[in-house]
Amino acid sequence: MNDDLKRYSRQILFAPIGEAGQERLRASRVLLCGCGALGTVIAETLTRAGVGHLRIVDRDFVDLSNLQRQVLFDELDVEERLPKVIAASQKLKAINHQVTLEPIVADIDHTNILEFARGVDLILDGTDNFEIRFLINDASLETGIPWIYAGCLGSHGQFMTIFPNQSACLRCLMDQVPDPGTTQTCDTAGILGPTVSILASFQCVEALKILTGHADEIEPMLTIIDIWQTTFRRMSLADLRDRADCPACQHGERLWLSGRAGSQTTVLCGRNAVQVSPSERKTLDLDQLAERLATAGEIQANPFLLRFRLTNSETELTIFRDGRAIVQGTDDAAVAKGLYARYVGN
Amino acid sequence: MDFQVKMFARARDLADADSVTVALSGSCTIADLRRALSEQYPALQPVMTNLLIAVDNQYATDEMPIAPQAEIACFPPVSGG
């Protein structure tokens, strides 16, 4: 065995991979969108497994509340407020120098996603909101690059692999991004570390199948797991693409990639604040939102808006019934969008 | 006709039950089931629009009719990560 391959001997012994599969893995390039909970587990697993080139894009800094589940970060990263992709690459470099790492600190949006996806064989979803997943879905359909979705929250999660223009896409499954305020987020409902590592590990298994030449072993399924209830269910999406008459994968609509959908941000000059507006006006149930946010900070509400101050922070979100929010305490549009996704939802 | 509907993840939390019984009269499609679930279990409304419904482990679209003995299961999309 080639010296470079020795470190992978146990993986090569696994018959479906073998030396040929390992070589294919080494020749492959992956885009990882997001380097948080799912993202750090994916990055570590693929780096140890010996993927050739790993491009990681994330807009955020390491925060103390990340350490419970984001496996590549430590207290020093928090102290230094390092960008997540930078802190992650430092650890990954020490784990496997053979992998070419390309950390990029950026907010993924419709203007840059095709550039990030250029030349990769696979896109992995390590993000935390549906708006960006619909953008990834559009980019995948446009480029023909497969992608692997996973979402997790509390003790449950789900994942599916999308082969664009062959299997059902995210939009076949859901015609629209769930309304702002109706989905829970990890910042309001919590998350267990094992939920993340199990879901991310399943994404990595799917990735290994695709990158070592076993894509045909992936079934068109949405898999739904609850680790607290210990339940595991699979829902077949076999003929969904034919049945769904999907605007994106059957009719070529690219709402997110064209920038027609997706939340818009405006920096409010001199106010240290950013306004985030969903592209379609929605009506929020502010009472329901207030109830959800009560565990994460201080709430003040009137019939028109809800003011939410994060616990131990100077950051304040003023959320309007039409879905707009003004994020006070930052002039960075990416930070404001992150807070909006985290606390208001998608 | 009564249908047993199994609840998973947040749908289970909102319904506060592993499964619920839904009474349908007249036509029995997935769209009818959604309407009946909303009416009979208002707690599920926050997840209803995007609720994924499986019939005998197959993704079910709104126009699909439900057979009397079918196993029905509900999963809301999960956003976090």
Interface residues (C-beta under 8 A of the other chain):
Chain A: G34 G36 A37 L38 G39 D125 G126 T127 D128 N129 F130 A150 G151 C152 L153 G154 H156 G157 Q158 A168 L173 M174 Q176 P178 D179 T182 T183 Q184 T185 C186 A189 I191 V196 L199 L222 I224 D226 Q229 T231 R233 R234 M235 S236 L237 A238 L240 R243 A244 Q288 G345 N346
Chain B: F8 A9 R10 R12 P46 V47 T49 N50 L52 A54 N57 Q58 Y59 T61 A73 F75 P76 P77 V78 S79 G80 G81
